[in-house]
Amino acid sequence: MSSFVAVQQGTIAVTTVFGKYQRVLSPGLTFKIPFVEKVYKRISIQNRSVELEFQAITLDQANVYFKAMLLYSVLNKEEETIKNVAFKFVDERSFMQALIRTIEGSIRGFVATKRQAEVLSLRRDITEHVKEQIDRGLEEWGYHLQDLQMNDITFDEAIMRSMAQVVASNNLKAAAENEGQALLITKTKSAEAEGNAIKIAAEAERQAAQLRGQGVALFREEVAKGMSVAAKEMQAADLDTSVILFSMWTEAIKHFSENSKGNVIFLDGSSESMDHTMKQLMGMNKLHAANQGKA
């Protein structure tokens, strides 16, 4: 039974003969030289992860606390790579200690050149810097850094409070600016609406005045036509045309009395006043006749 060895899937075995490297065994059942060839180490070729927690100091002497997740694996299945994995370190614990300290040192060196206000925005830059710094060293050990996730970056409590106050004040400032812009837009729209309403009302009043003027003009034209026809008929009947004017005057007085808002209409009913009024009406009639003759 010592002549056979079983290697689990996802794992490879390294054998030695009298302490010297012999070969790499693939997964499955493999024959080995009994009592002489021994399995020195079994190496997992699956992805492995480890969580890191450490502290760094920024350029302006602020403490930064990191929580990260490291994902790594064996570089490949080539013989030289497997020999490096098997023999570079005394045991797995020594390898893990070297890996963690290397990553922590790389991040601390990067953070030491940055200010506290810059660290939170440099999460991706920190990850890329670490990969550039340790990829070559890991390849010499036979490993490959697949991913480094910065799960949490925090500061001392006092710094966190001050950062929260800065964020809150910036939010209040942005809210005030937005409110001011909204108020300005509202007032601008209101002024525009009021101006449009004034323009519409003015245009409506202009059109109404125009229509009223056209109505008055049409009324006067029709009155003039009626008076002209009545005057011709009275002349044909050998009657005094001033009666028309007197009739219009009495109709106007009647209209005043029916539609006036007042309670009293003062009229001079003396014979002198009547004679004066008739003379004025006759003068207007002559002036009208003269204007018709010129036309």
WOCORFEN-V487008 format. One record per residue. PSI is psi in whole degrees, -180 to 180 (999 if undefined). NEAR is the number of other ideal C-beta (glycine too) atoms within 8 Angstrom. D_FIRST is the distance of its C-alpha to the first C-alpha in whole Angstrom. Layout:
BEGIN
psi;near;d_first
PSI;NEAR;D_FIRST
PSI;NEAR;D_FIRST
END
This chain:
BEGIN
psi;near;d_first
-25;3;0
-5;5;4
-8;7;5
148;9;6
136;9;8
129;7;11
126;12;14
153;7;17
140;4;20
7;7;23
149;12;21
156;13;20
144;13;17
128;16;19
154;14;17
155;11;18
115;10;18
38;5;20
-3;4;21
143;6;23
136;10;22
-60;7;20
177;6;20
130;10;20
129;12;17
167;7;18
143;8;18
-169;6;15
125;5;12
144;11;11
140;4;10
161;11;10
118;7;11
143;7;9
-19;4;11
-51;7;14
125;9;13
149;7;13
112;10;14
-45;8;18
143;7;19
129;10;19
127;12;22
131;8;24
13;9;26
165;7;28
140;7;32
150;8;32
155;8;35
143;10;37
140;8;40
143;12;43
121;7;46
173;9;48
147;7;52
163;11;54
131;10;58
178;13;60
-34;7;63
26;6;65
37;5;63
137;11;62
130;9;59
133;14;56
126;11;53
141;13;50
120;10;48
159;12;45
124;11;42
129;14;40
123;12;38
169;13;35
170;11;32
139;13;30
-51;10;33
-174;5;31
11;8;27
153;7;29
-43;6;27
-38;6;30
-45;12;30
-36;15;26
-40;11;26
-43;11;30
-39;12;28
-33;11;25
-6;7;27
-33;9;31
153;9;31
-43;3;29
178;6;28
-35;6;28
-42;6;31
-40;9;33
-46;11;33
-39;9;34
-44;8;37
-41;10;38
-48;13;38
-44;11;40
-35;8;43
-44;10;43
-44;14;44
-43;10;46
-38;8;48
-43;12;49
-42;14;50
-41;11;52
-36;8;54
-45;12;55
-31;13;56
-16;10;58
2;6;60
157;10;61
160;9;64
-40;10;63
-17;5;65
-20;8;63
-45;12;59
-32;7;59
-1;5;60
24;9;57
-49;9;54
-40;6;53
-38;8;54
-45;12;52
-46;11;49
-38;8;50
-43;11;51
-43;14;47
-43;10;46
-36;7;48
-37;7;47
-7;12;43
-45;10;42
-42;6;42
-41;8;40
-37;13;38
-36;10;37
-28;8;37
-10;12;34
14;12;32
167;12;34
130;10;36
111;13;39
-41;7;39
151;7;42
112;12;44
125;8;46
94;11;49
-32;6;49
134;7;52
116;10;54
168;6;56
-180;10;59
158;7;61
-40;5;63
-40;6;66
-39;11;65
-40;10;64
-43;8;67
-38;8;69
-40;9;67
-38;8;68
-40;8;71
-45;8;72
-43;8;70
-43;8;72
-38;8;75
-38;8;74
-41;8;74
-40;8;77
-45;8;79
-39;8;77
-42;8;78
-42;8;82
-43;8;82
-40;8;81
-40;8;84
-42;8;86
-40;8;85
-42;8;85
-41;8;89
-43;8;90
-42;8;89
-47;8;91
-38;8;94
-46;8;94
-39;8;94
-42;8;96
-40;8;99
-43;8;98
-42;8;98
-42;8;102
-42;8;103
-39;8;102
-42;8;104
-42;8;107
-42;8;107
-44;8;107
-41;8;110
-41;8;112
-41;8;112
-41;8;112
-39;8;115
-44;8;117
-39;8;116
-43;8;118
-39;8;121
-43;8;121
-40;8;121
-42;8;124
-41;8;126
-38;8;126
-43;8;127
-43;8;130
-42;8;131
-39;8;131
-47;8;133
-39;8;136
-43;8;136
-38;8;136
-43;8;139
-41;8;141
-44;8;141
-42;8;142
-40;11;145
-44;9;146
-43;8;146
-39;10;148
-43;12;150
-41;8;151
-40;8;152
-38;12;154
-40;9;156
-29;6;157
8;6;158
48;4;160
158;7;159
123;5;158
-13;11;154
-16;10;154
-32;9;153
-46;12;150
-40;12;149
-39;10;151
-41;8;149
-37;9;146
-43;10;147
-36;8;147
-38;8;144
-41;8;142
-40;10;144
-41;8;143
-40;8;139
-45;9;139
-32;8;140
-33;6;138
-7;5;135
147;7;136
-14;2;134
173;5;137
-17;2;139
136;4;143
122;8;144
121;4;147
142;5;149
105;5;153
12;5;155
161;6;158
-35;5;160
-42;6;160
-41;9;156
-42;9;156
-40;8;159
-42;8;156
-43;9;153
-39;10;155
-41;8;156
-42;8;153
-39;12;151
-37;10;154
-42;8;153
-36;9;150
-44;13;151
-41;8;153
-39;8;150
-41;9;148
-39;9;151
-41;8;151
-37;8;147
-36;8;147
-40;6;150
-38;5;148
999;4;145
END
